[in-house]
């Protein structure tokens, strides 16, 4: 007996809100009651890419492919239209609206989006979440040429959504005129994310956040016209992610999470975050103005006494660094080419991740490390030289009893297969081995598996299905059967688990 269908609609909507969007749509075929529940569900998600509306580059000059693509685009536009008109006609509430169009054309489609924004913004003052992503990845395929400078202007109707708590804008969207020429009052806004949108200048951002005193989470990624970011007078702000600007000035004592990044080290980025005394997480990527030396590390941990997580990605470092912190729990060092030695004194460290490069192989040692420390190392091996550097890296880990997870990318398996002795007697304990291996012959796969598994004897082996050849997966499964074999990898004294990871 179906008792769930008899529950009040508000409860059924709550059940649907906890399901993935695709599963929500599937519930409409369960029964008439569920179809009615789905048809009034106040969370609307329209994802063009998720519906397969994408024309690959290889089909650029194929008229039939272009025509089929246009039909799919028109069907998508009509679907959004019908749904929103139905909600508006019956007075149904819209609590969340998400629209993603990677095929947006600024000449033919703005009037559609304008109409949708008007309906959504006036939906019984119920809209809480608004996500809008517009991009032009398909602009060359079937719509004719246009200038990418023609951004979509966010309409004033959006300002009517007074109770909105989350606003995410991404892609070719202009907000400069709206935010400068109108008084912004999003008094309930808690999450604001602007990615690749056109801001024009810093005043647009100042005008926006000045009317949003309740913001807790702020993301600004490569927004056009935003060279200087100054964030202040936001007493609730906990998290900030900024990418692209040349100056970042954050004066928010309540801040706990800060991520600053750029696309490359050639762009200078001056940072002033000294007043963020309660910072717990600091992530830096491609920040050329920061030279990670022992002095910088010492000052950083003194400035931010509550810092628990530090991640350095493609930063400039001194050859030898010493990291000493009692509070530090998570540490990540990725693609820091200058570093040749790292001494880590963090007794409460729970996770350390090192993403290796083919340039330097640092000696990493842990002082007073915890028994719970998880050490993850990631390497790509292209040649015998990379293999030798990898062996040196493993031998340089101190102390030897640190449990390590390895993620290896084998562009060509023959370097290990033909040099099995290179990895013999590896001094560290390998808890998990994660592999991605390209196309190989069965003979090479067998040699590679024996070399890796016998050298490391991991407790768990994970194979990246999308990045491993079918041959390697097949041979791995044959060698990792759960049975006793005197001369196999999985003897009774050394059983392994094999996981297939999508």
C-alpha positions in Angstrom: 0.0 0.0 0.0 1.4 3.4 -1.0 1.1 5.6 2.0 3.9 8.0 1.0 1.8 9.5 -1.9 -0.9 10.5 0.7 1.5 12.7 2.6 1.0 16.5 2.5 2.5 18.1 -0.6 4.9 20.2 1.5 6.4 16.9 2.8 6.6 15.4 -0.6 8.4 18.5 -1.9 10.8 18.2 0.9 11.5 14.6 -0.1 12.1 15.6 -3.7 14.5 18.4 -2.6 16.8 15.8 -1.2 17.1 13.9 -4.4 19.4 14.5 -7.5 17.6 16.6 -10.1 17.4 13.6 -12.6 15.8 11.4 -10.0 13.2 14.1 -9.2 12.0 14.1 -12.8 11.8 10.2 -12.7 9.3 10.3 -9.8 6.6 11.8 -12.1 5.9 8.4 -13.6 5.3 6.7 -10.3 1.7 7.7 -9.9 -0.7 10.5 -10.6 0.0 12.0 -7.1 3.7 12.0 -7.7 3.3 13.5 -11.2 1.3 16.4 -9.6 3.9 16.7 -6.9 6.7 16.9 -9.5 4.7 19.4 -11.7 4.5 21.8 -8.7 8.0 21.2 -7.3 9.4 24.8 -6.6 13.0 23.9 -7.5 13.5 24.4 -11.2 16.7 23.3 -12.9 17.3 23.8 -16.6 20.7 22.5 -17.6 21.3 22.6 -21.4 24.7 20.8 -21.2 23.2 18.1 -19.0 20.6 17.5 -21.7 23.3 16.9 -24.3 22.8 20.2 -26.1 26.3 20.6 -27.4 27.8 20.6 -30.9 31.3 19.2 -31.0 34.0 21.0 -33.0 34.2 18.1 -35.4 30.6 18.7 -36.4 31.2 22.4 -37.1 30.8 22.2 -40.9 28.1 19.5 -41.0 24.7 20.9 -42.0 22.7 18.0 -40.7 24.4 18.1 -37.3 23.9 21.9 -37.1 20.2 21.5 -37.9 19.8 18.8 -35.3 21.6 21.0 -32.8 19.2 23.9 -33.5 16.2 21.7 -33.0 17.5 20.6 -29.6 18.2 24.3 -28.7 14.6 25.3 -29.7 13.2 22.4 -27.7 15.1 23.5 -24.6 13.9 27.1 -24.9 10.3 26.0 -25.4 10.6 23.7 -22.4 11.7 26.5 -20.1 9.0 28.8 -21.5 6.2 26.3 -21.0 7.3 25.5 -17.4 7.6 29.1 -16.3 4.4 30.2 -18.0 2.5 27.3 -16.3 4.0 28.3 -12.8 3.1 31.9 -13.4 -0.5 31.1 -14.6 -1.3 28.9 -11.6 0.6 31.0 -9.1 3.0 28.3 -8.1 5.9 29.3 -6.0 9.5 29.2 -7.3 12.0 28.9 -4.5 15.0 28.0 -6.7 15.8 28.7 -10.3 18.9 27.4 -12.1 19.5 28.1 -15.8 22.6 26.9 -17.7 23.0 27.7 -21.4 26.4 27.0 -22.9 24.9 27.8 -26.4 23.7 31.3 -25.5 23.5 33.8 -28.4 23.4 37.5 -27.4 21.5 38.5 -30.5 18.6 35.9 -30.6 18.1 34.8 -27.0 18.2 37.8 -24.5 14.4 38.4 -24.8 13.8 34.8 -23.7 16.0 35.2 -20.6 14.5 38.6 -19.8 11.0 37.1 -19.7 12.2 34.2 -17.6 13.9 36.5 -15.1 10.7 38.6 -14.8 8.6 35.6 -14.0 11.1 34.1 -11.5 11.8 37.4 -9.7 8.0 38.1 -9.2 7.2 34.6 -8.1 5.2 35.4 -5.0 8.3 36.8 -3.3 9.4 33.2 -2.8 12.6 33.0 -4.9 15.5 32.2 -2.6 18.1 30.8 -5.0 19.0 32.2 -8.5 21.7 30.7 -10.7 22.3 31.9 -14.2 25.1 30.6 -16.4 25.4 31.8 -20.0 28.2 30.9 -22.3 29.0 30.9 -26.0 30.9 27.7 -26.6 28.6 26.9 -29.5 28.5 30.4 -31.0 30.3 29.4 -34.2 28.1 26.4 -34.8 25.0 27.4 -36.7 24.2 30.8 -35.4 26.6 32.9 -37.5 29.3 35.3 -36.3 28.9 37.8 -33.6 31.1 39.8 -31.3 31.8 38.2 -27.9 31.7 41.8 -26.4 27.9 41.6 -26.6 27.2 40.5 -23.0 23.7 39.8 -21.7 22.5 42.7 -19.5 21.0 41.5 -16.3 17.5 43.0 -16.1 16.3 45.3 -13.3 13.6 42.7 -12.5 16.2 40.7 -10.6 16.3 43.5 -8.0 12.6 42.6 -7.1 13.8 39.3 -5.6 14.1 40.9 -2.1 14.2 37.6 -0.2 17.0 36.0 -2.3 19.6 34.2 -0.2 21.9 32.8 -3.0 22.9 34.5 -6.3 25.3 32.9 -8.7 26.1 34.5 -12.1 28.5 33.0 -14.6 29.6 33.7 -18.1 28.8 36.6 -20.5 26.6 38.6 -18.2 26.9 42.3 -17.6 25.9 43.7 -14.2 27.7 47.0 -14.2 24.8 49.2 -15.2 22.3 47.4 -13.0 24.4 47.6 -9.9 25.7 51.2 -10.4 22.4 52.8 -11.5 20.1 51.1 -9.0 20.1 50.9 -5.2 20.8 47.3 -4.3 19.0 45.9 -1.3 19.5 42.1 -1.0 19.2 42.2 2.8 18.9 38.4 3.0 21.6 37.4 0.6 24.1 35.0 2.1 26.0 33.6 -0.9 27.2 35.6 -3.8 29.2 34.1 -6.7 30.3 36.1 -9.8 32.4 34.2 -12.4 33.7 35.7 -15.6 30.9 38.3 -15.6 31.4 41.9 -16.8 31.6 44.3 -13.8 33.2 47.2 -15.6 35.0 48.6 -12.5 35.3 48.3 -8.8 32.4 50.6 -8.0 29.9 48.0 -9.3 31.2 45.5 -6.7 31.1 48.1 -3.9 27.6 49.1 -4.8 26.5 45.5 -4.7 28.0 44.3 -1.5 27.2 47.5 0.3 23.5 46.5 0.1 24.1 42.9 1.2 25.2 43.0 4.8 24.4 39.4 5.5 26.9 37.9 3.0 28.7 34.8 4.4 30.2 33.4 1.2 31.7 35.5 -1.6 33.3 34.2 -4.9 34.8 36.5 -7.5 36.5 34.7 -10.4 38.0 36.5 -13.4 35.4 39.2 -13.6 36.1 41.7 -16.4 37.0 45.1 -15.1 37.8 44.0 -11.6 41.5 44.8 -11.0 41.3 45.8 -7.4 39.2 43.9 -4.8 38.6 45.5 -1.5 36.3 43.7 0.9 35.2 45.3 4.1 32.1 46.0 6.3 30.7 42.5 6.0 30.5 41.3 9.6 29.0 37.9 8.7 31.5 37.0 6.0 33.2 33.6 6.5 34.5 32.5 3.1 36.1 34.4 0.2 37.4 33.0 -3.1 39.1 35.5 -5.4 40.8 34.8 -8.8 42.3 37.2 -11.3 42.7 40.7 -9.7 46.0 42.5 -9.2 45.2 43.7 -5.7 43.3 41.8 -3.0 42.6 43.7 0.2 40.4 41.9 2.8 39.6 43.6 6.1 37.1 41.1 7.6 37.9 39.8 11.1 35.2 37.1 10.9 36.8 35.5 7.8 37.7 31.8 8.1 38.3 30.6 4.5 40.3 32.5 1.9 41.3 31.2 -1.6 43.4 33.6 -3.8 44.5 32.4 -7.3 45.5 33.5 -10.7 46.0 31.7 -14.0 49.8 32.1 -14.1 52.7 33.6 -12.1 53.2 36.4 -14.7 50.3 38.4 -13.2 51.3 40.3 -10.1 49.0 40.1 -7.2 49.4 42.2 -4.1 47.7 40.8 -1.0 46.7 42.4 2.2 44.9 40.1 4.6 46.6 40.8 7.9 43.4 41.8 9.7 41.8 38.4 9.1 43.0 37.1 12.4 40.4 34.3 12.6 41.5 32.7 9.3 41.4 28.9 9.4 41.9 28.0 5.7 44.4 29.7 3.3 44.8 28.6 -0.3 47.2 30.3 -2.6 47.6 29.5 -6.3 49.9 31.2 -8.8 50.5 34.1 -6.5 53.8 35.6 -7.6 53.9 38.4 -4.9 54.2 35.7 -2.2 57.6 34.2 -1.7 57.2 31.1 0.5 60.2 31.2 2.7 60.8 30.1 6.3 60.2 33.7 7.4 56.9 33.9 5.5 55.7 30.7 7.0 56.7 31.8 10.5 54.9 35.2 10.0 51.8 33.5 8.5 51.3 31.1 11.4 51.8 34.0 13.9 49.3 36.3 12.0 46.7 33.6 11.8 46.9 31.6 15.1 43.9 29.5 14.2 45.1 28.3 10.7 44.3 24.7 10.2 44.6 24.2 6.5 47.3 25.6 4.1 47.5 24.8 0.4 50.2 26.1 -1.9 49.7 25.6 -5.7 52.4 26.7 -8.2 53.9 29.2 -5.7 57.5 30.4 -5.6 59.3 28.9 -2.6 62.8 28.8 -1.2 64.7 25.5 -1.8 64.4 24.5 1.8 61.3 25.2 3.9 60.3 24.4 7.5 56.7 24.3 8.4 56.0 24.3 12.1 52.5 24.6 13.5 50.6 23.0 16.4 47.2 23.7 14.9 47.8 22.7 11.3 45.7 19.7 10.2 45.8 19.8 6.4 48.7 20.7 4.2 49.0 20.6 0.4 52.0 21.4 -1.8 51.5 21.3 -5.6 53.9 22.1 -8.4 56.2 24.2 -6.3 59.3 23.6 -8.5 61.9 25.4 -6.5 61.3 23.3 -3.3 64.0 20.7 -2.8 63.5 20.0 0.9 60.6 20.2 3.3 60.6 19.6 7.0 57.2 19.5 8.6 56.7 19.8 12.3 52.9 19.6 12.8 51.9 17.0 15.5 48.2 17.4 14.7 48.6 17.1 10.9 46.0 14.7 9.6 46.5 15.1 5.8 49.5 16.0 3.6 49.2 16.0 -0.2 52.2 16.4 -2.5 51.7 16.8 -6.2 55.0 15.9 -7.8 56.5 17.4 -10.9 59.1 16.1 -13.4 61.6 18.8 -12.4 62.5 18.4 -8.7 62.2 15.6 -6.3 62.2 17.0 -2.8 63.2 15.3 0.4 60.1 15.4 2.8 60.5 14.6 6.5 58.0 14.7 9.3 58.8 15.7 12.9 56.5 14.6 15.7 53.9 13.4 13.1 50.6 11.9 14.2 49.8 8.2 13.8 46.7 9.3 11.9 48.7 11.2 9.2 47.5 10.5 5.7 50.2 11.2 3.1 49.0 11.4 -0.5 51.5 11.6 -3.3 50.7 12.2 -7.0 53.1 11.6 -9.8 53.1 11.3 -13.6 55.8 9.0 -15.1 56.7 9.4 -18.7 60.2 8.0 -18.9 62.9 6.1 -17.1 64.3 9.4 -15.7 60.9 10.1 -14.1 60.9 6.6 -12.6 64.4 7.2 -11.1 63.3 10.5 -9.6 60.2 8.8 -8.2 62.3 6.1 -6.5 64.5 8.8 -5.0 61.4 10.6 -3.7 60.2 7.5 -1.9 63.6 6.8 -0.4 63.7 10.4 0.9 60.5 10.2 3.0 61.1 10.3 6.7 60.1 8.6 8.9 59.7 5.4 7.0 56.5 4.3 8.9 54.4 7.0 7.4 51.4 5.4 5.6 51.3 6.7 2.0 48.8 6.7 -0.8 50.2 6.9 -4.3 48.5 8.1 -7.4 50.5 7.2 -10.5 49.9 8.3 -14.0 51.7 6.0 -16.5 51.9 7.5 -19.9 53.9 4.5 -21.0 54.1 1.4 -18.8 57.4 0.2 -20.3 59.7 2.3 -18.1 58.6 0.3 -15.0 58.1 -3.0 -16.8 61.6 -2.9 -18.1 63.1 -1.7 -14.9 61.4 -3.8 -12.3 64.4 -3.8 -9.9 64.2 0.1 -9.6 61.3 -0.1 -7.2 62.4 -3.1 -5.2 62.6 -2.8 -1.5 60.6 0.5 -1.3 61.1 1.7 2.3 57.7 3.3 2.8 54.4 1.6 3.5 51.9 2.0 0.6 48.4 1.9 1.9 46.6 2.6 -1.4 47.8 2.6 -5.0 45.7 4.6 -7.5 46.6 4.0 -11.2 45.8 5.4 -14.6 47.6 3.6 -17.4 47.3 4.1 -21.2 47.1 1.5 -23.9 49.5 -1.3 -23.5 50.0 -4.9 -24.7 49.0 -7.7 -22.4 52.6 -8.7 -21.9 53.5 -5.2 -20.7 50.5 -5.0 -18.5 51.5 -8.2 -16.7 55.0 -7.0 -16.1 53.8 -3.6 -15.0 51.3 -5.1 -12.5 53.9 -7.4 -11.0 56.5 -4.6 -10.7 54.0 -2.2 -9.0 52.1 -4.7 -6.8 55.2 -6.7 -5.6 57.2 -3.5 -5.0 54.5 -1.6 -3.1 52.2 -4.4 -1.8 49.3 -2.0 -1.3 46.3 -2.8 0.8 44.0 -1.2 -1.8 44.4 -0.8 -5.5 42.2 1.7 -7.4 42.0 1.8 -11.1 40.7 5.0 -12.9 38.4 3.4 -15.4 38.3 6.5 -17.7 42.1 6.7 -17.7 43.1 3.1 -17.8 43.2 0.9 -20.9 40.7 -2.0 -21.1 43.6 -4.4 -21.3 45.1 -3.1 -18.1 41.8 -3.3 -16.2 41.3 -6.9 -17.5 44.7 -8.1 -16.5 44.5 -6.4 -13.1 41.2 -8.1 -12.3 42.7 -11.5 -13.3 45.7 -10.9 -11.0 43.7 -9.6 -8.1 41.3 -12.4 -7.5 40.3 -13.2 -4.0 41.9 -16.6 -3.7 45.2 -18.1 -2.4 47.9 -18.4 -5.0 51.4 -19.3 -4.1 53.0 -17.4 -6.9 50.4 -14.6 -7.3 50.1 -11.1 -6.0 47.1 -12.1 -3.8 48.6 -14.8 -1.7 47.0 -15.6 1.7 49.6 -13.5 3.4 49.1 -10.5 1.1 45.5 -10.0 0.0 44.5 -6.8 -1.7 41.3 -5.1 -2.4 40.8 -3.8 -6.0 38.5 -0.8 -6.5 37.3 0.4 -9.9 36.9 4.1 -9.8 34.9 5.9 -12.5 
